[in-house]
Amino acid sequence: MAASKRVRITAYAASKLMAAGLVFMGFLVIAADFDGYRMSELTRELPLWEYIYGYAVLFSASVDAALCKLKAGASKIALIVLLYMLGGYVPFLIWFPGQWALSMIAGGCGAVCALVFLAVDRLFHFRWPYSAAAAILLFAGAVCVSTVDFTVTKQWKENRTAEGYHAEFGYFNGKKEIPVELEAGQTLSYRIDWQISSGGYGTYLDAKDGTYTDAEQGSITYRVKKPSAVRIVVTGDHAQGALTIAWEINN
């Protein structure tokens, strides 16, 4: 393969990946409302990477291939725009079958993202090597966001005992993990009491190789099959207040 052809192919791919990176980062910023913690959580959603870096790039290349022999002009531009809008919209009809309201909203966002992808791709088409540098920086930025802990706490005071955990905070945005060591066959039962004066909150259990069992209302019970370190995860959304976790470990 001639060097010039390799450069053209590389430049072509770079413009697609740059467009994907810009759409990816733009979506993170807008969807998370400039909240670093929410942005980081979004990057942990594998379908988002697959949709933008996988489906969008392949769809764009397919449109180019299908219309490469079509004569340039207003009709071709209109057809490309229509195909991109459909390409951004239709997948959500498949992913959310029967949920028309959700499909309309998600599909509308998908169509807008597709048009942004198209505009960036055309603007930086064959702008080598600037498009490659931008593609690498955008991808590296997305990976960096996924690995950084953006949790912010102020006036955080915590106390842990053998029976539980208590924390008070003036501000909490992000997540905290409270690890609990369990031996094989042990069952962890816990309940969380929130005292929140402002903001939102949530919780989940980060655990594997175990099973949830029946529990009283308001409590969570989890049994492990082998020695494990499970994590009770609490999340805050610009919250202020306190939380108390009481637990029991039974054989």
ZIKA-V931463 format. One record per residue. NEAR is the number of other ideal C-beta (glycine too) atoms within 12 Angstrom. Layout:
NEAR + NEAR
//
This chain:
9 + 8 + 9 + 12 + 11 + 13 + 18 + 17 + 19 + 21 + 26 + 30 + 27 + 33 + 37 + 39 + 37 + 40 + 41 + 42 + 38 + 34 + 41 + 40 + 36 + 27 + 36 + 35 + 21 + 19 + 22 + 24 + 16 + 14 + 24 + 23 + 31 + 29 + 32 + 27 + 28 + 30 + 32 + 20 + 21 + 13 + 17 + 31 + 25 + 17 + 31 + 40 + 32 + 20 + 29 + 38 + 33 + 22 + 34 + 40 + 25 + 18 + 30 + 25 + 14 + 16 + 23 + 14 + 9 + 18 + 11 + 12 + 11 + 11 + 13 + 19 + 18 + 14 + 20 + 31 + 23 + 21 + 28 + 35 + 26 + 21 + 32 + 34 + 28 + 22 + 28 + 29 + 21 + 16 + 19 + 19 + 11 + 10 + 15 + 13 + 12 + 17 + 22 + 16 + 16 + 28 + 27 + 18 + 27 + 36 + 29 + 22 + 39 + 39 + 28 + 31 + 44 + 35 + 24 + 33 + 38 + 25 + 18 + 31 + 23 + 23 + 21 + 23 + 17 + 18 + 32 + 26 + 20 + 28 + 36 + 18 + 20 + 31 + 28 + 18 + 24 + 34 + 20 + 19 + 30 + 26 + 14 + 19 + 19 + 24 + 27 + 25 + 26 + 17 + 15 + 25 + 16 + 21 + 17 + 19 + 13 + 12 + 17 + 25 + 31 + 25 + 32 + 24 + 32 + 21 + 22 + 36 + 32 + 32 + 29 + 32 + 22 + 32 + 20 + 34 + 18 + 32 + 19 + 15 + 17 + 26 + 30 + 38 + 30 + 35 + 24 + 31 + 22 + 27 + 17 + 26 + 17 + 17 + 21 + 20 + 30 + 22 + 28 + 20 + 34 + 21 + 29 + 16 + 15 + 26 + 19 + 19 + 17 + 13 + 20 + 12 + 8 + 14 + 24 + 30 + 27 + 33 + 28 + 29 + 17 + 16 + 15 + 27 + 22 + 35 + 25 + 36 + 28 + 38 + 29 + 35 + 26 + 25 + 35 + 26 + 27 + 27 + 35 + 26 + 35 + 24 + 34 + 23 + 24 + 17 + 12
//
